[in-house]
């Protein structure tokens, strides 16, 4: 099942995507809902970020080949292979949806895409085990952990490097049936493939990361958890278009604009 959050005629609603239509639901996507008789053409609605989360979490360096990339960028300051997840919070205000622009701040210098898979929390969870974690995840979607590499090196934290406005595109909808550790993540920049990765190569699985966070922090329905990025990335420039595709889920598409 594919669940979308959308706006139509000034009203925000959830619906189930069926082919080229979205069928509105009544109830909560986190508990129970039913399909209504109200249907919209998918092309006629504005897709929003799939949830309105309390928090957005990222796992830090979670792919071996991205660790190698970080080592090339940071040299002696590069982190070693982690022995446990190293989650951090991406600013809530950075969230945006598909077909929205990634805005490059005027004083940014080296902003990169990072195509990732994203888990959507479905139930409040606290101190759960990795074995229990899948029951607390509603589904998965596409994400782009946009990052300014210069700011990553200049600042003590990622507050602006990864938390600037529009630096967390997520969408287009939630898929509730995919196998989270068998997803392919493909990034295309202006139609050309520039990144490809597989969630089976995550150093720590979604279940392990959700469990790890839940030991100290309560996760709430709608919260988002990124997978981490793979390989090497390159800088974005105004006029670019970046697509993050996960087969069997969909395509997250965003243009790139300079701050006005």
C-alpha positions in Angstrom: 0.0 0.0 0.0 1.2 3.5 -0.9 0.1 6.3 1.4 0.4 9.9 0.4 -0.1 13.2 2.2 -1.4 15.8 -0.2 -3.1 19.2 -0.6 -6.1 19.7 -2.8 -8.3 22.9 -3.0 -6.5 24.3 0.1 -7.1 21.2 2.2 -4.5 18.8 3.5 -5.4 15.1 3.5 -4.0 11.6 3.4 -4.9 9.1 0.7 -4.0 5.7 -0.8 -2.3 5.9 -4.2 -4.0 3.6 -6.7 -2.5 3.9 -10.2 -2.9 7.5 -11.4 -5.4 8.4 -8.6 -5.3 9.0 -4.9 -8.2 7.9 -2.8 -8.8 9.9 0.3 -9.0 8.1 3.6 -10.9 8.7 6.8 -9.2 7.9 10.1 -5.5 7.8 11.1 -2.7 6.2 9.0 -1.1 5.2 12.4 -4.1 3.3 13.8 -7.2 2.6 11.6 -8.6 4.2 8.5 -10.9 3.4 5.6 -11.1 4.4 2.0 -13.7 7.1 1.1 -15.5 7.7 -2.2 -13.4 10.8 -2.8 -10.8 10.3 -5.5 -8.4 12.8 -7.1 -6.2 12.6 -10.2 -2.7 12.3 -8.9 -1.5 15.0 -11.3 -4.1 17.4 -9.9 -2.9 17.3 -6.2 0.1 18.7 -4.5 2.1 16.0 -2.8 3.5 17.0 0.5 6.2 15.4 2.7 4.5 12.1 3.7 4.3 13.0 7.4 4.6 16.0 9.7 7.2 14.5 12.0 8.2 15.6 15.5 11.8 14.7 14.7 14.0 13.7 11.7 16.8 11.3 12.5 20.0 10.4 10.5 22.4 7.6 11.4 25.7 9.3 10.6 28.1 7.4 8.4 26.3 4.1 7.8 27.9 2.7 4.6 31.5 1.6 4.3 32.0 3.2 1.0 30.8 6.6 2.3 33.3 6.2 5.2 36.0 5.9 2.5 34.7 9.1 0.9 34.7 10.9 4.2 38.3 9.8 4.8 39.3 11.3 1.4 37.6 14.6 2.3 38.5 14.9 6.0 41.9 13.2 6.0 43.2 12.6 9.5 39.9 13.8 11.0 37.9 11.1 9.3 35.9 8.8 11.6 36.7 5.1 12.0 34.3 2.4 11.3 31.6 2.7 14.0 30.9 0.0 16.5 27.3 1.3 17.1 24.9 3.7 15.4 25.7 7.4 15.8 22.3 9.1 15.2 21.7 12.8 15.1 18.7 15.0 14.5 18.2 16.9 11.2 16.3 20.2 11.7 12.6 19.8 11.4 12.5 23.0 9.4 14.6 21.5 6.7 11.7 19.2 5.6 10.2 19.6 2.2 8.3 17.5 -0.3 8.7 16.2 -3.8 8.5 18.7 -6.7 9.7 21.5 -4.3 12.9 23.4 -4.8 16.1 22.8 -2.8 17.2 26.3 -2.0 21.0 26.9 -1.9 21.7 29.5 0.8 23.5 32.6 -0.4 26.6 31.9 1.7 26.8 28.1 0.9 29.6 26.9 -1.2 29.5 23.2 -1.7 26.0 21.7 -1.3 25.7 18.0 -2.2 22.8 15.5 -2.6 22.7 12.3 -0.6 20.0 9.9 -1.9 18.7 7.7 0.9 15.8 5.5 2.0 13.7 6.7 4.9 11.8 4.8 7.6 8.5 6.2 8.8 7.7 5.5 12.5 4.2 4.2 12.9 3.8 3.7 16.7 5.3 5.4 19.8 8.3 3.4 20.8 10.6 3.4 23.8 13.2 0.9 24.8 12.4 -1.7 22.1 14.7 -4.4 20.8 15.8 -4.7 17.2 13.5 -7.7 16.9 10.5 -5.6 17.9 11.4 -2.6 15.8 9.8 -3.6 12.5 6.4 -3.6 14.3 6.9 0.1 15.0 7.7 1.1 11.5 4.8 2.1 9.2 6.7 2.0 5.9 9.5 3.5 3.8 10.0 6.4 1.4 12.7 8.3 -0.5 14.9 11.0 1.0 17.7 13.4 0.2 20.0 14.4 3.0 21.2 17.6 1.4 24.5 18.6 2.9 27.0 21.5 2.6 30.4 19.9 2.8 32.2 23.2 3.6 30.0 23.8 6.6 30.4 20.2 7.7 34.1 20.9 8.1 33.8 24.4 9.5 31.2 23.8 12.3 31.2 21.7 15.4 27.7 20.4 14.5 25.6 19.9 11.4 23.1 22.6 12.4 23.4 24.4 9.0 25.3 21.9 6.9 22.4 19.5 7.0 19.6 21.5 8.7 19.2 24.5 6.4 15.7 25.1 5.1 14.7 22.7 2.3 17.7 20.4 3.0 15.5 17.4 3.8 13.3 16.5 0.8 11.2 13.4 1.5 8.6 11.6 -0.6 6.7 11.0 -2.7 4.7 8.7 -0.5 5.0 5.9 2.1 5.2 2.3 0.9 4.1 -0.2 3.6 5.1 -3.4 2.0 8.7 -3.2 0.8 11.6 -5.1 2.4 13.7 -2.3 4.0 17.0 -4.1 3.7 16.6 -5.0 0.1 16.1 -1.5 -1.4 18.0 0.0 -4.3 18.7 3.7 -4.1 19.4 5.6 -7.3 20.2 9.2 -7.7 20.0 11.0 -11.1 21.3 14.5 -11.6 19.8 16.2 -14.6 18.8 12.7 -15.9 22.3 11.2 -15.5 22.8 8.5 -12.8 25.4 9.7 -10.2 24.8 7.5 -7.3 23.5 3.9 -6.6 23.4 2.0 -3.4 21.7 -0.8 -1.6 20.2 -0.9 1.9 21.5 -4.4 2.5 25.0 -2.7 2.8 23.9 -0.5 5.7 26.4 -1.0 8.6 23.3 -0.8 11.0 19.9 -1.8 9.8 16.8 0.3 10.2 15.6 -2.0 13.0 19.0 -1.7 14.8 19.0 2.1 14.6 15.4 2.5 15.7 16.1 0.3 18.7 19.3 2.1 19.5 17.6 5.6 19.5 14.6 4.3 21.5 16.8 3.3 24.4 17.1 7.0 25.3 14.6 8.9 23.2 11.0 8.2 22.5 10.1 8.0 18.9 6.6 9.1 17.8 4.3 8.3 14.9 5.4 10.2 11.8 9.0 10.6 12.8 11.5 10.0 10.0 14.8 8.0 10.0 17.2 8.2 7.1 19.4 5.3 6.1 22.6 7.1 5.5 24.3 7.7 2.2 26.5 5.6 0.0 29.6 6.4 -2.1 30.8 9.7 -3.5 28.6 12.7 -4.2 29.0 15.9 -6.1 27.9 19.5 -5.7 24.6 20.9 -6.8 24.1 24.2 -8.7 21.1 26.4 -9.5 19.2 25.0 -12.4 19.9 21.3 -11.5 17.2 18.7 -11.0 17.9 15.8 -8.7 15.8 12.6 -8.5 16.1 10.0 -5.8 14.4 6.7 -7.0 13.8 3.6 -5.0 12.2 1.0 -7.3 8.9 -0.3 -5.9 8.5 2.9 -3.9 8.7 5.9 -6.3 10.7 8.9 -7.3 11.5 12.0 -5.2 12.2 14.9 -7.6 13.5 18.3 -6.7 14.8 21.3 -8.6 17.7 23.4 -7.3 17.5 27.1 -6.9 19.7 29.9 -5.6 18.3 31.8 -2.6 16.6 35.0 -3.8 
